[in-house]
């Protein structure tokens, strides 16, 4: 990239040439009047972005510790299912299985009426799954999915810190004010007299 100053204007030009043998070449040149200094900064910034985009994405050879490599485990050996049970009866389902390398999954659920209309029903489910971590520890997650959403629990999952006292007091005050407003409201509304 070159930037040249001419009489009353600024010329920026960018040339990107790929490796020999590739046809792709980019050459761009533009003159900007010096009267608009903000525009010059925008133009310069856009040229730097163009140079960054044109940079190769392949890792540099002999980069040492700076190169990041990722190891992906693949297996061609099928993992057997050593146990599987599935039942569906009267709207209640149960499913469980265990694999040859220690994954255990259990789930059960049913339909539940959540509203007044028949179409306002939904499925509620609960279950657990466990597997062996690479460090040898067994990870177990127990979960519930119902009208209140999905909730998972496990010893390895983070837990929120305890709620501060001032928040507990504030929530209690809000609830008390709500109850007081509900008891102070008249039971029936009367029409205004004319």
N, C-alpha and C positions, 0 to 999 in steps of 0.2 A: 504494500500500500504506500502510495506517495501522496504528499500534500504539498502543493506549490502555491505561492502567493503571486498573483499577477496584479496588474494595475486595477485596483478597486474590486478584486474578486479573489476567491479562493478556489483552487481546483484540486479535487480529490480523485484519485484513481486507484483502482484495485485490480490486481491481476492474480488469478489463482491458476496454477498449472499442476495437473496431476502427474503421476508417475509416467516416465517415458513409455510410449506405446498406447497410452489412453488418449482418446480424442478430446475429452472434456477439458475445455479451457474457458475461463471466465475473465472478461476484461470489461471494466466499467469505469467511466470517467464522467465527472460532473463539475460544473463551475457554479459557485455560490457567491452572490454579492456580499461584500463585507459589511453592508449596512445592517444586516440582521445577524447579530452575534449568537442568539439562541439557536437559530437555524443551523449555524455552523457546528455547534455542539451536537445537535441532533444528527447531523450528517456524519460527523466523526464517529459518534456512538454507533450509528448504523453500519459503518464500515468495519468497526471492531467486531460487531456481532456477526457480520458476514464472514470475517476471517475466522472467528471461532466456530462457525457452522462448517466451514470448509476444512477444518482440521480433521485428520484421520481419527476414526474411533477405535482402531485396532490398538492393542497394547504395544508399547515400545519394547523391543527386544533388549535383554540384559538390563531390565529396569530394577532387578533385585527385589527388595522388600516393598517397593512402591507398587508393584503389579499385584492386583487382586485376582485370586483364582478361586473358583468355586468347584467343589466336588459334589457330583450328583451320584447317589447310589442307585444303581439299577440292578435288577435281578431278572433272570430268565426262568428261574425255578418257580413254579406255581406254589402259592401258599395254600395249604389245605384248610377247609372248613371242618373242624373236628366235631362240632356240635351245632345243631340248628333246630330250633323249635318255633313253629308259627301256628297260632290259633286265632280264629275269628268266629265269635259266637254272639248273637243278639246285640250287635253294635259294639262289642268289646273286643279289642284286638291285643294280642301279646306276641312279641317277637324277641327272640334271643339267639345269639350265635357266638361261637368262639373259634378263633383261627389257630393255625398251627404255630404261630409265633407269638401267641399270648394276648391278642386283642379280644376282649370280652365286651359284648354289647347286649343290653337288655332294655326293652321298651314296652310299655303297655299304655292303652288309652281307650277312650270311649267318647260318645257324643254327649253333649250337655246342652240343655236349653239355657240360653243366656238372655233371652228377651221374652216378650209376650207372644210373639208370632211364631208359628212353626218354622219359618225360614230363618229365624234368629237363633239357630243352634250352631254349635261349633265343636270342634274336637279338642279334648284335653288329653294331654299325654304326659308321661313321666318315665324316667329311665336313668340309666347310667352307662358309662363306658369306661374301660380301663385299658391301659397298655403299659409296656415296659419302656422306660426312658433309656436313652443310650448309656446313661451312667449306672443303670441297673435298678433304679428305684421304680416302683409301680405308681403310675399316675391314675387317679380315679376321679371322674367327674360325675356328679349326680345332678339331674336337671328336672325341671317341671315346666311345661308349656300349657298355659290355660288362659282364661279371659283376662288375667292380669299381666300377660306377656310371658317371656322366656326368662327363667332364672336358673343359673348354673351355680354349683358350689363344688369346691374341692380344696384340699389342703394346700395345693400349689398355687391357687388363684389368689391374687391380692385382695385384701379387704380394706374398706375405707376406714379412716381414723374415726375415733368416737366423736359424736356430735358435741360441739362446745355448749356449755351451760346456757349462755345467752341465747343461743338458737333454740334450745329446748324451751326456755322461758318465753321467747317470742312466739313460738308455735302454740304453746299453751294459752297465751294471751289472745291470740287470733281465734283459737277455737272457743274460748270463753266468750269473746265478743260476738262470734257467730251464733252461739247458743242463746246469748242474751237478746240479740236482735230477733231471733226466731220466736222467742217467748213473748217479746214485747209487741210483736205484730198482731193486729186484730185477727180473730179467727175467721170472720166474714167481713166482706167489704160492703159498706152501705153506700147507696147512691146519694149524691149530694141533693139537699132539698132546695127547691126553687121557690 
